[in-house]
Amino acid sequence: MPAAYFKPPVFHVEIVMPESLHYVAEAEPWATYRLEDGSVIRVKIVMTHIHLEGFLPDGRPNYRINFQQIVDVTPGEHLKDTPIGKKEQTK
């Protein structure tokens, strides 16, 4: 028996020349995660460009958005003085 498949709906989009839009960032918050080893990882997404590429049949705008992912890592206290890739020397 052939596997069932999902056929996505077809959207007809009015094609126009992409128009670059000016924007103002109202907020660009960091998401903060504390790991069990004491490290803290912060991430956020910053939008770099937005273009209006047309409109969907129901009138909603169709945007192309470019963004950058920013990651900040603060190691836990016990990891700060540990050289990476260096094995402990035994005497």
C-alpha positions in Angstrom: 0.0 0.0 0.0 1.6 3.4 -1.0 2.3 5.8 1.8 -0.1 8.7 2.1 1.3 12.1 1.3 0.2 15.6 2.1 -0.3 18.0 -0.9 0.2 21.5 0.3 -2.3 24.1 -0.8 -1.3 26.3 -3.7 -1.2 30.0 -2.9 -1.4 32.5 -5.7 0.7 35.5 -4.7 0.6 38.8 -6.6 4.2 39.3 -7.7 5.6 42.8 -7.5 9.2 44.1 -7.5 10.4 43.6 -3.9 10.3 46.9 -2.0 12.8 47.4 0.9 10.9 48.7 3.9 12.3 51.0 6.7 11.7 49.7 10.2 12.4 50.6 13.8 13.3 47.9 16.3 10.9 48.3 19.2 12.6 45.6 21.2 15.4 43.0 20.7 15.4 41.0 23.9 17.8 38.3 24.8 16.6 34.8 25.7 18.8 33.6 28.5 19.5 29.9 29.4 21.5 28.7 32.4 23.1 25.3 31.9 23.7 22.7 34.7 27.5 23.4 34.5 26.9 27.0 35.4 27.4 28.4 31.9 24.9 31.0 30.6 23.9 31.2 27.0 22.1 34.2 25.6 20.6 34.3 22.2 18.6 36.8 20.2 17.5 37.5 16.6 18.2 40.8 15.0 16.3 41.7 11.8 18.6 43.1 9.1 16.3 43.7 6.1 12.6 43.4 5.3 11.1 43.4 1.8 7.5 43.6 0.7 7.2 41.0 -2.1 3.5 41.2 -2.9 0.1 40.3 -1.4 -1.7 37.0 -0.7 -5.1 36.4 -2.2 -6.7 37.5 1.1 -4.9 40.8 1.1 -2.2 40.0 3.7 1.3 41.2 2.8 4.0 38.7 1.8 7.3 39.8 3.4 10.8 38.4 3.0 12.8 38.9 6.2 16.5 38.6 6.6 17.9 38.3 10.1 21.0 37.5 12.1 21.3 35.2 15.1 23.4 36.5 17.9 24.8 34.1 20.5 26.7 35.1 23.7 28.3 32.4 26.0 29.5 33.0 29.5 31.2 29.8 30.9 30.6 28.6 34.4 33.1 29.6 37.0 34.8 26.1 37.1 35.3 26.2 33.3 36.8 29.7 33.0 40.4 28.6 33.8 40.3 25.3 31.8 42.2 25.4 28.6 40.2 23.9 25.8 41.8 20.9 24.1 44.5 20.6 26.7 44.7 17.4 28.8 45.7 17.6 32.5 49.4 16.8 32.9 50.2 14.0 35.3 53.4 14.1 37.3 
